[in-house]
Amino acid sequence: MTERSRSRGERADAARNRAKVLEAAAELFAGKDPRAVTMDEVARAAGIGRATLYRRYPDIASIAEALLDEHERRLQEELLRGGPPLGPGAPPGERLAAFYAAMAGLLERHAHLVLGAETGRARFAAGAYGFWRAHVLALLREGGASAPEALADPLLAPLAPDVFTHQREQGLSTAEIASALAHLARRVLPE
C-alpha cells in the first residue's frame, strides 16, 4: 500500500502525526546523511512516541520513500503522458536520454531522500525502481535492443543514489552526468 492510498481514509490524529513525521524527517534528512538518521531521532523531532512512529513506518527507508513518493509520481506521470522526448512520441534512444536527464535532476534535488530510501538492495524493492525498470525495458524492446532483460538493470545502475552522489562529490555537474548518460542512451538505442 502506498503512502497516498494509506492516507486517504486516515483519522485526523493519524494525519497530523504523519505530517509531523514527514516534516521532522525531511529536516533531519536535509541536515545529515539520511542513512545515519535513526527512528528515535525522527520520533523525538516529530514529538511523537516510538510506537506511534513504528505503527506507520517500519524503518527509515519507508519514511524516505514516503517523502519521495510525490516527486517520483510526477516524473512517472510525465513519462506516461508528457510531451516528447520524455513522454511518448520520440524515438526510444531520445526518450532514454530524456529519462536520464530527468532522473539526474530528481537526484540533484532529492539525493538525500533517495539515499535514505533506495540504497543497496532496498533500491530494487522500491516501487519506483520497478516503474523505472519497466520504462527502460519498454524502450529497449521498442528500440530493438538485444537482450533487453539483461540490459535494463545495468542501464539503471548509473542512477543509483550512491553512484550519483559519488560523481557529484568528484566534481561532476549534474549536466555533465546527464550528458554522459545521454551518450550512453544513444549508443544503446541508436536511431
C-alpha positions as semicolon CSV with decimal commas, in nm:
position;residue;x (nm);y (nm);z (nm)
1;M;0,000;0,000;0,000
2;T;0,142;0,340;-0,097
3;E;0,163;0,638;0,133
4;R;-0,101;0,815;-0,074
5;S;-0,356;0,531;-0,062
6;R;-0,291;0,480;0,308
7;S;-0,354;0,847;0,385
8;R;-0,696;0,868;0,214
9;G;-0,900;0,716;0,496
10;E;-0,685;0,803;0,794
11;R;-0,809;0,955;1,118
12;A;-0,737;1,322;1,184
13;D;-0,485;1,246;1,460
14;A;-0,308;0,993;1,237
15;A;-0,291;1,252;0,957
16;R;-0,139;1,507;1,197
17;N;0,117;1,252;1,317
18;R;0,203;1,158;0,958
19;A;0,258;1,524;0,871
20;K;0,475;1,574;1,182
21;V;0,684;1,268;1,100
22;L;0,738;1,367;0,737
23;E;0,825;1,725;0,828
24;A;1,067;1,616;1,102
25;A;1,227;1,353;0,879
26;A;1,268;1,599;0,591
27;E;1,456;1,836;0,823
28;L;1,672;1,558;0,966
29;F;1,750;1,419;0,619
30;A;1,845;1,764;0,493
31;G;2,078;1,813;0,790
32;K;2,281;1,493;0,767
33;D;2,322;1,171;0,575
34;P;1,978;1,003;0,584
35;R;2,145;0,666;0,634
36;A;2,264;0,796;0,972
37;V;1,919;0,916;1,088
38;T;1,755;0,689;1,342
39;M;1,390;0,616;1,412
40;D;1,440;0,752;1,766
41;E;1,561;1,084;1,626
42;V;1,258;1,108;1,398
43;A;1,015;1,026;1,682
44;R;1,179;1,286;1,908
45;A;1,186;1,555;1,637
46;A;0,822;1,486;1,548
47;G;0,717;1,490;1,912
48;I;0,550;1,151;1,898
49;G;0,613;0,817;2,065
50;R;0,823;0,547;1,906
51;A;0,526;0,308;1,898
52;T;0,323;0,564;1,704
53;L;0,608;0,605;1,456
54;Y;0,663;0,230;1,412
55;R;0,291;0,168;1,359
56;R;0,307;0,358;1,032
57;Y;0,674;0,334;0,930
58;P;0,876;0,020;0,998
59;D;1,211;0,186;0,919
60;I;1,389;0,498;0,795
61;A;1,370;0,381;0,434
62;S;0,990;0,376;0,446
63;I;0,987;0,735;0,573
64;A;1,224;0,848;0,298
65;E;1,011;0,662;0,044
66;A;0,701;0,847;0,163
67;L;0,881;1,180;0,117
68;L;0,998;1,081;-0,231
69;D;0,663;0,946;-0,342
70;E;0,518;1,271;-0,475
71;H;0,833;1,371;-0,665
72;E;0,860;1,030;-0,829
73;R;0,489;1,022;-0,907
74;R;0,519;1,349;-1,102
75;L;0,805;1,212;-1,311
76;Q;0,615;0,889;-1,373
77;E;0,319;1,092;-1,499
78;E;0,547;1,281;-1,739
79;L;0,689;0,955;-1,873
80;L;0,341;0,820;-1,938
81;R;0,156;1,128;-2,059
82;G;0,402;1,414;-2,105
83;G;0,529;1,553;-2,428
84;P;0,825;1,413;-2,617
85;P;1,108;1,342;-2,571
86;L;1,035;1,246;-2,209
87;G;0,683;1,129;-2,288
88;P;0,558;0,922;-2,580
89;G;0,630;1,025;-2,938
90;A;1,009;1,040;-2,952
91;P;1,247;0,763;-3,062
92;P;1,346;0,523;-2,780
93;G;1,706;0,648;-2,758
94;E;1,589;1,008;-2,721
95;R;1,333;0,905;-2,460
96;L;1,601;0,717;-2,264
97;A;1,830;1,022;-2,281
98;A;1,545;1,244;-2,159
99;F;1,470;0,997;-1,880
100;Y;1,834;1,007;-1,771
101;A;1,827;1,389;-1,767
102;A;1,504;1,394;-1,565
103;M;1,639;1,139;-1,318
104;A;1,966;1,332;-1,281
105;G;1,757;1,638;-1,198
106;L;1,548;1,444;-0,948
107;L;1,863;1,309;-0,786
108;E;2,019;1,655;-0,774
109;R;1,717;1,790;-0,587
110;H;1,640;1,485;-0,371
111;A;1,951;1,265;-0,345
112;H;1,938;1,291;0,034
113;L;1,592;1,129;0,028
114;V;1,682;0,869;-0,230
115;L;1,988;0,774;-0,023
116;G;1,756;0,714;0,271
117;A;1,512;0,504;0,071
118;E;1,698;0,327;-0,206
119;T;2,048;0,228;-0,101
120;G;2,179;-0,122;-0,161
121;R;1,925;-0,398;-0,215
122;A;1,644;-0,172;-0,085
123;R;1,669;0,008;-0,419
124;F;1,532;-0,294;-0,603
125;A;1,237;-0,332;-0,365
126;A;1,124;0,031;-0,404
127;G;0,809;0,069;-0,607
128;A;0,962;0,346;-0,815
129;Y;1,251;0,122;-0,920
130;G;1,003;-0,126;-1,066
131;F;0,843;0,155;-1,264
132;W;1,179;0,289;-1,389
133;R;1,284;-0,063;-1,487
134;A;0,960;-0,127;-1,676
135;H;1,004;0,204;-1,859
136;V;1,362;0,129;-1,962
137;L;1,269;-0,225;-2,060
138;A;0,985;-0,097;-2,282
139;L;1,223;0,149;-2,451
140;L;1,479;-0,127;-2,509
141;R;1,216;-0,353;-2,662
142;E;1,074;-0,075;-2,877
143;G;1,424;0,013;-2,996
144;G;1,502;-0,350;-3,086
145;A;1,790;-0,386;-2,839
146;S;1,921;-0,737;-2,799
147;A;1,880;-0,892;-2,451
148;P;1,662;-0,613;-2,309
149;E;1,604;-0,803;-1,984
150;A;1,978;-0,823;-1,925
151;L;2,030;-0,455;-2,012
152;A;1,756;-0,289;-1,805
153;D;1,926;-0,306;-1,464
154;P;2,274;-0,209;-1,589
155;L;2,120;0,094;-1,761
156;L;1,962;0,196;-1,431
157;A;2,280;0,138;-1,231
158;P;2,425;0,486;-1,305
159;L;2,113;0,630;-1,138
160;A;2,183;0,462;-0,804
161;P;2,187;0,741;-0,547
162;D;2,528;0,647;-0,413
163;V;2,676;0,649;-0,767
164;F;2,521;0,988;-0,843
165;T;2,634;1,134;-0,510
166;H;2,986;0,998;-0,562
167;Q;3,006;1,157;-0,907
168;R;2,887;1,493;-0,769
169;E;3,145;1,470;-0,489
170;Q;3,410;1,409;-0,756
171;G;3,322;1,744;-0,909
172;L;3,099;1,639;-1,197
173;S;2,800;1,864;-1,254
174;T;2,450;1,728;-1,296
175;A;2,462;1,848;-1,657
176;E;2,785;1,654;-1,720
177;I;2,636;1,340;-1,570
178;A;2,317;1,378;-1,775
179;S;2,520;1,439;-2,091
180;A;2,730;1,126;-2,037
181;L;2,415;0,923;-1,973
182;A;2,254;1,065;-2,289
183;H;2,558;0,948;-2,483
184;L;2,513;0,601;-2,330
185;A;2,142;0,603;-2,419
186;R;2,213;0,687;-2,783
187;R;2,481;0,418;-2,807
188;V;2,246;0,151;-2,670
189;L;1,947;0,272;-2,874
190;P;2,080;0,438;-3,191
191;E;1,830;0,599;-3,425
